[in-house]
């Protein structure tokens, strides 16, 4: 009887925990079990006698029932805890609070919950373009790509050509997000992302030039917050390229930390256009501002002070945004930086003791002091579109070029791509191309549905640009000298040079990963933590206490559920986890659920145990961000596979991606446990999440090799992996020469195999002083048609592997320049 009661008790308590049952149900269960524990069956029949443990259970149950009465619970339990939390909790700064309020949570909250609602993922719209957007992508965007000569841009001009600049302005590329009512294109986030991607696949400098006005710039700020007069004056001009915008946030000493800015504006009276008006006297020093050297309209962030209380809101107004014409007196603009020798325009913006009228403030005085919220709301969407587009297209473009080169280039008589040592990095490039394109389109779709996925945007920025760096390194390893010899025929070097820019801008990856992603994510997306923090900081103590009681009770139930669910999924490897359907990927959905549950437990315990020290434990925070990134990539990969119709040819690739991500997560969890500062909690998390140990393995070499062989052939598989990049078949084009050779070599592969076999037998030799193909015809190895195919393939290969050389004076010494002022 005792064993049966123990088993029943475990089942009941597990069910209560998983259901996050209220306190009275726990109390009732304890009373019933305590009462039943006195019952026993012996040979003479049933006997009933309560022992000391029965009384413990009954008393505990009664206590829970009493505490389930809210006034009693608040008085005896919640109030002391609330007071302790309130006294030790660090105050959330104004900028931190505005950053938290700016974005929205969606699928990231489902991952933090540990119990993902699959409808929240499957319900996100698939990749969708309007007919107008598709026509623009196929028309003006393709035309712009054909006009781009990256060598000319980055070597000869250090700028886009005048013809390309004019085309981009006339066709509205700089005003894609501005509404049609103002003369803009009014395109969706998905369309903007795909247009930027396609252009960046030809030239990163051109891609950045188009990206920035449509990411964080005056256009979006004006549409959202501008006064009617400001919208009327500027939006149409921005939309049609009559104004070129930039936005100046980054300071010399503060970087992008707006709260630490030294750029100051003081409310005062001054002279503007011959009249004395109320305005702001500004002093600022900004740098790294994209498009600044050629901008005609400058957005500026600064801290506004009002010592004389002229606005009636006290001395410290806060972060404020202004819009300043480039020719305004006192504005120092026009010099340029040269970031990583990239040709996109980027430079400093300075001003000292410069006066602007109040109507230069974006949104007027009503929005003075709200600048950080305004920036965060725009950045949470712009960042989700911009750098993921640049990163994803770089990953896809390097794969397209490298797969063609690896088939065309022969070493030891075989294509280098089929050598296992080359196939290994090429296989990783294949997996990155599929998964990061999946993440790009999923995130853009979220934005199109009205979400502002701030956490996901930051997460995707650092993961995509790091993956871009890995793919570029792999491409250089595979292509060797063809990649490193710069010149008009090099299709990789410009993008390679640009990598540090993408890694650094919009929040350097090293800080985005270790300081921002998990720390902000757990506050935003945790089901109860932010509610507890807000309750503890509520100025109305009574209202705060009631809100804290509700949130703390929910958090307690959440923790109990995490304990039971993590252990159950760990013992069963997710067999009882959920999936949206019973399709071919159901087991991977269940495993995603299992690891999301583990993440929820570890994220919760990490935050509770470390508390304010989490900001200092940046290695642990970074590893938790990595796990969140793997969960998101798994989600995006599964969604893409389903939305594309579960293509059988892609299934093995998708499974390999998911196996890799699972193995990576298990390894990262292990690193978190091994370095967790509290060994007791580390041991408990390890046992609960992985009671049977960590046994996940990445995809096998054999599996990886199969899809490498598939990408070395022209066809739908390779095209899907590189969807959205600009493709030219023109043999005179910088990348078209590769595509042309790829087709020619593939057409001749059967003839080539016969030719190589005869050469190895010594029938003829490949020598520069002999025509081996003619020798093969003479020896009866090839007929004339076959010889024609071989000659065409050979000629195309020679052009594809050709590297540029120059006259000696191309490297001549240039005059030294003076240090920049």
Order of alpha helices (4+ residues) and beta strands (2+ residues): alpha-alpha-beta-beta-alpha-alpha-alpha-alpha-alpha-alpha-alpha-alpha-alpha-alpha-alpha-alpha-alpha-beta-beta-beta-beta-beta-beta-beta-alpha-beta-beta-alpha-alpha-alpha-alpha-alpha-alpha-alpha-alpha-alpha-alpha-alpha-alpha-alpha-alpha-alpha-alpha-alpha
